[in-house]
């Protein structure tokens, strides 16, 4: 199946996620401030979003919170509803997180800049879950003049 970048970045879907969805699980957020996931999670917080770090490092019960938030080793471990699953993983590893997002009842999936998996996009949309690929909230907020 081939979809277009235009459908991956539908302005209405982007706007709904950025404006209306509050709790963002950030897959790949380990707490390393030099990583893009950290700076984008910080921006999400500045914009009023609750972030939930998701990274295998949080399997260690002594792992420190990130940006003031408790982290979890897997999406399935999060004990409260997640609105958006924001994925900072390579394209070849990202699709499983879209599937997990559907399983946990997330309302949206966001694949970061450079992350594209057309099959995952099709599966996620077919499951009735909104999805954005190959862009970043920082870019989209700038594009919208916010």
N, C-alpha and C positions, 0 to 999 in steps of 0.2 A: 504494500500500500504506500502510495506517495501522497503526502500532504504538503502544503506550502508553509513557509515561514509566516506568511500573513495569517493563516489560521492558527498557528502556534501562539501568535501574539495578538489575538483578538482584543481590541481596545476595551470592549465591554467586559470581557473576562478579566483582563488585567485590572481594570478599574474596580470591579467588584472585590477582587482579592485584596487590593491595596486599601480600599476604603472601608470595606465591611467585615473582613475576616480578621479576627484578633489574635488568635493563638497560633504561632508559627513554630513547628518543629523544624530545626535546622540540622539536617543530616550532614555529618562531617564536621560539626563544630566541636572541637576538642579543647579549646581554651588557649590555643596558640595565637597570640595577638598579631603575629606576622602573616597569618593566613587570611585570605579573602573572606572566608566564612565568618570569621570573628568581626571584621569591619562591617559586613552587611548585617550580621545579627545586632551589632551595636546600633546601626542605623535604624533597623526595625524597632528596637526599643525606643530610640529617640522619637520615632513616629507613633509611639503609643502601643506598639504590639508587644505581646508577651512572647518571649522566645523560650524554646525548649531544646537544649543541646542533645543531639543524638550522635553517639560515637561509641565504639567498643571500649574505649578507655573507662567508661562509666560502669563497666562490669565490676571494677574495683570499688568496693564500698567506701574506700578512703579517698576516692577522687574528689577533687575540689569543685565547687560550683563554678559556672562560667557566667560572667556578666551578672552575677547575683542569682542565677537560676540553677537548680538541681538538674543534672544531666542524666540521661538514661542510655543504656547500651543498645536498646532496640525500640522501635516505634511501639511494638506490642507491650512494652514495659511501662509506658506512660499511663498513669492512673486517672487521667482526666481527658476530656475531649480535645482533639487537635483540629484546628480549622484548615491549616495549610501545611503541607509537607514540602519544605524548601530543600532541594537536593544539590549538594556540592560533592558530586562524585563524577567520575569519568562516564562518558556515554555508555560504555559497555557494561557498567555496573549499576547504572541508575534505574533501569526498568524495574528491578525487584522492589525498589522503594516506592515506585508508583503503585505497584500491586499491593504492597503493605499498606499504603495510604488508603486504598479502596477498602481493604480488609478492616482497618480500624475506624472507618466511617468519616475520614477527612472530607472536607468540602472542596478542597482544591489541592493541586500538585503544581509545584513550580520548579522547573529544571533551570539551573543557572546558565549564564552566558557560556556558549560552547557545548552545552550538554543537550544532545538530541538523540531521541530514540522514538522513531516513528511508530513502531509496533506498540510500545508502552503508551504513547499518545492515543492510539486507536483503542487500546484496551481500556484505558482510563476513561476516555470520553464515552465509550460504549457502556461503561458501568454507571454513567450519569454523573461523573465527577469532573469538575472543571480542571483544565490543565493549560499551563503556559510553559513554553520551552525556549531555550536559547536567548534569554534576556535576564536582566537583573532588576530588582526593585529600585535600586539607585538610578539606573538608566530610565526606567519607566516613570519614576517621580519627576526626574528632570524633564523628560519628554512632555509631561503633563503640566510643567511649570510649577511644580510644588516642591 
